[in-house]
């Protein structure tokens, strides 16, 4: 059984604070790079009810369609 991580405080839209918002990051799960735009607590339906999932929204380098990933998959690009 997994223990629940404490969730960061969220505003009324579900946006949470994250130290990398506005910075260039790599999504290590996909290998893509972009700018972290937001981290949001999103209610998600499951067969046994609703649970909250944290999603990071990233804007790809050069523009395009945002994508989402788990915030734990982010690594800051420093160079």
Secondary structure, DSSP 4 states (H G I P E B T S, - for coil): -PPPPPPPPB-TTSEE--TTTTSEEEETTTTEEEEEEEEEEEEEEETTEEEEEEEEEEEETTS---EEE-GGGEEE---
